[in-house]
């Protein structure tokens, strides 16, 4: 597993705390791997999810650090979303 994935899993779990996420979402970080978040937290996984968000490592890191708004990343084409758009919108509060 890559250092990028390990760091992202830790950052997502820190942001979510013990609450987890109400739904199943997958983040695909191009060239690195994927992360699934659900009610149990974040983990490196390629399991099926209700919504899949895909971005390069720099974009994903900027979103996690709060330097890039996920909606702005989507609107500019830096983040693609496949699946449940409503669930993707809920992720904004997790990532903020």
C-alpha positions as CSV (number, residue, x, y, z in Angstrom):
1,X,0.0,0.0,0.0
2,X,1.3,3.4,-0.9
3,X,2.3,6.2,1.5
4,X,-0.3,8.4,-0.1
5,X,-3.1,5.9,0.7
6,X,-1.8,5.3,4.2
7,X,-1.7,9.1,4.9
8,X,-5.2,9.6,3.3
9,X,-6.7,6.8,5.4
10,X,-5.3,8.4,8.6
11,X,-6.5,11.9,7.6
12,X,-10.0,10.7,6.8
13,X,-10.3,8.7,10.0
14,X,-9.1,11.8,12.0
15,X,-11.7,14.0,10.2
16,X,-14.6,11.5,10.8
17,X,-13.8,10.6,14.4
18,X,-15.9,7.8,15.7
19,X,-18.9,8.7,13.7
20,X,-17.9,7.1,10.4
21,X,-19.9,7.9,7.3
22,X,-23.6,7.2,6.7
23,X,-23.2,5.4,3.4
24,X,-20.4,3.9,1.4
25,X,-18.0,6.0,-0.7
26,X,-14.8,5.1,-2.5
27,X,-12.0,7.5,-3.3
28,X,-9.8,6.4,-6.2
29,X,-6.5,8.2,-6.1
30,X,-5.0,7.8,-9.6
31,X,-1.8,5.9,-9.6
32,X,-2.0,5.1,-5.9
33,X,-5.0,3.0,-5.1
34,X,-8.4,3.4,-3.4
35,X,-10.0,4.0,-0.1
36,X,-13.5,3.1,1.1
37,X,-15.3,5.0,3.9
38,X,-18.4,3.8,5.6
39,X,-19.9,3.6,9.1
40,X,-16.7,1.8,10.3
41,X,-14.4,4.6,9.1
42,X,-11.8,4.7,6.3
43,X,-9.7,1.8,5.0
44,X,-7.6,1.0,2.0
45,X,-10.0,-1.1,-0.2
46,X,-11.3,-1.5,-3.7
47,X,-14.8,-2.7,-2.5
48,X,-17.9,-1.6,-4.3
49,X,-19.5,1.7,-3.0
50,X,-22.6,3.8,-3.5
51,X,-20.5,6.6,-4.9
52,X,-16.9,6.7,-6.4
53,X,-14.8,9.9,-6.4
54,X,-11.7,9.9,-8.6
55,X,-8.9,12.5,-8.5
56,X,-5.1,12.6,-8.8
57,X,-3.0,12.6,-5.6
58,X,-2.4,16.4,-5.6
59,X,-6.1,17.2,-5.9
60,X,-7.1,14.7,-3.2
61,X,-4.4,16.1,-0.8
62,X,-5.6,19.6,-1.4
63,X,-9.1,18.6,-0.6
64,X,-8.1,16.9,2.6
65,X,-6.0,19.8,3.7
66,X,-8.9,22.2,3.2
67,X,-7.1,24.1,0.4
68,X,-9.5,23.0,-2.3
69,X,-13.3,22.8,-1.9
70,X,-14.6,19.4,-3.2
71,X,-17.4,21.1,-5.1
72,X,-14.9,23.5,-6.8
73,X,-12.7,20.5,-7.7
74,X,-15.7,18.7,-9.3
75,X,-16.9,21.8,-11.2
76,X,-13.3,22.4,-12.6
77,X,-13.0,18.7,-13.7
78,X,-10.3,17.9,-11.2
79,X,-12.6,15.5,-9.3
80,X,-15.0,13.1,-11.0
81,X,-18.0,11.5,-9.4
82,X,-19.8,8.3,-10.4
83,X,-22.9,7.1,-8.5
84,X,-25.1,8.7,-5.9
85,X,-24.6,12.4,-6.2
86,X,-26.5,13.1,-3.0
87,X,-24.1,11.0,-1.1
88,X,-21.2,12.8,-2.8
89,X,-22.6,16.1,-1.5
90,X,-22.8,14.7,2.1
91,X,-19.1,13.9,1.8
92,X,-18.4,17.6,1.6
93,X,-19.1,17.9,5.3
94,X,-16.8,15.0,6.1
95,X,-14.0,16.5,4.1
96,X,-14.4,20.1,5.3
